[in-house]
Each structure stands twice: as structure tokens, then as C-alpha cells.
Amino acid sequence: MYQTLVRPVVTNTCETWLIKENTKTKLKVFERKALRRIYGPTKESDGTWRIKSSEELNRLIGNKNIINYIKPQRLAWFGHVHHMPDNSMVKKVYEWTPALTRSLGRPKSMWEDDVKSDITNMKIRNWRDCSRNRPKWKEFVEKVKTSLKL
């Protein structure tokens, strides 16, 4: 129920999300709440009921958490944008750079940098060549999905 109903609704348009640590925390909290509601309490041998712990929930779902679900989708969208024609509106917006200068202080995190860090964490070296070749990029995204055991 969670994988077919709840997760797809929550992760709608997740391909374009910039996932910061506070966002990851909020998503994990939501996921645990939903799973506790779905799986319900556990009846102990003495007849009392208790709420499932986070470790028990992790054992139930394995490595299929919501963050591991979002990463391959973002990589698939990244490759999709990279092999779009140059005159498409999405590619124009993606490659657009504003004429104004940024404000002082620490630079804001960017979606592209976040996805590129995912690619480097997966130890993929030639992602530019791979993203231009649709079948090869699809194979790469499937490899990421299987390495995260979705």
C-alpha cells in the first residue's frame, strides 16, 4: 500500500527537488509515521500493545526508503534534460543564467550540483558521454536503482 499509493503521491515531481539535510529528515519522519500507521502496533507476549520502533520498520522495508526512491528519478530526469534538443523550453530554462549578480554570503545550493554529487557518490566518471546516449543512461539509472535495492 505504501509503495503503490503513498510514496508516489508524496514524491510527485521529486525529480526537481533540491534535497537538503532538513528535507531528508522531514521525509524520513513522514515515512516512519506512514509506515507505523500502515503496519500498526505490535502485540507483546504479555498481551500489551506497543508501537513499532524505527529499527523494526527499517527491517520491514529494507533499503527501500523514500530517499533511495528519489535519487534514481532525479538522475533519470537529469539525463532526460541533457539529451533534449537545444531549442526545447525546458533545456533553455535549465541552461539559463541570470544577468544579475548573487547576493553576498554563502552560495545557495543548486539542484544540478546535488545531482552531480549523487553521480560522483556512485563513482561514475564519464556521465556527460553517458547522458547523451539514451540506452546507456537508462542502463546507468537501472544500475543505480539496483544498487540501492529499490
N, C-alpha and C positions, 0 to 999 in steps of 0.2 A: 504494500500500500504506500509506504513512504517513497520508494524508488519510482513508482509509476504515477503518483498523484501529487505528493507534497513537494518533493525535490524539483521537478520540472517547473512548477509554478513559482517557487522561491528563486530559482536560478534563471528566470526568464531574462533574456538579454545580458547574461553574465559574461558574454564574450567581450564586452566593452568595459567591464568593471576594472578599476584600479584597486587591487586588494592590499590594503594596509593591515597592520597587525590588529588594530582595533576592529576592523571589519571581519577579519578571520575569527576573532574572539566572539563577536556577536553572532556570526554564522554558526560557530560550534555550539554556543549556548542554545540557539534556536533548535539546532539539530537534536541536541540531547533532550530538550523539552518535548519535541515532537515524538522522538523515539520512546521516551518514558510514557507518553500518552498512548502510543500505539501498542507497546508491549505490556503495559500495565504493571501493577505491583507483583512481587513475588511472595508466595505463601511459605512461611518457615515451617519447620517440623513441629514446633510447639503451637501452631495454629495462628500465629500473628502474621500480619502483612507488613512488608517493607518496600520502599521504593528502590528500584534497581540503581546500582552505582554506575558511575561513568565507565569503569573497567568492564563491568558486565555488558553494558551497551556496546563498547568497542569490540568485545568478543563476538557479540551477536552480528554486528555489521562488518566486522573485519576491517579492511583498509578502504572501504567504500564510503569514506566520509565526503562531505559536501565540497571541501576544498580540492580534493583529488578529482572530483567530478568537474569542477570549473576549469582547471588547468588545461586539459586537452581541448575543451571547447574554445578557450581563448587562443590556443595555438592554431586550431583549425581556422578560426576567423582571421588571425594574423596572416596565415598563408593565403587565404582567400583574397584578402585585400592586396597582398603583394603581387598576385598574378592577375589582378583586374586590369582592364585596359586603362591607359593613362587619361582618357577623356571621361571616365566614369566619375560621377559626383562624389561617391564615397572615397575614391582614391584622391581626388582633388582636395577634399576636406582633410584627409589623413596627411597629405604632404604639405598642406598649407602652413605657412609660418607667419605669425602676425608681424606687422611693421613696428609695433611698439616694443619698448624695452620692458623687461620684467622688473618688478619692484625689488628693493634691496632685501637681503636676508637669504635664508636657505631656499634653494630652488624647489619648486613643487615637484612631487613625484609624477612621472608620466607613465601612461599605460604601456607605451612601446618599451620603455626601459624595464618595466615589470615583466613583460612577456619575454624580453631578451634575457633577463636574469633567469627565468624558468628554463629557457633554451640552454644557457650555459650550465645550469644545475644538472640538466640531462646529458651534459657532455657532448653536444652536437656541435661540430666545428664548422661545417660548410652549410649553414642554414640558408644563406642567400641563394646559392645554387639549388638547394633542395626546395625552397619555396617557389621557385619559378617552374619547377616540374611537378604538375598536379599529382600524378600517381606516386611519385617519390614522397611528396609532402603528406599525402594521405597515409602512406605506409609509416612515415615518421610519427604522425598523430596516433595511429593504431599502436605503434610501439610504446608511446607514452602511456596510452590507456592500459596496455597490458602490464607495463612496469609498475603502474600504480594499482593494478589489480582491481579495476572497476567492475 
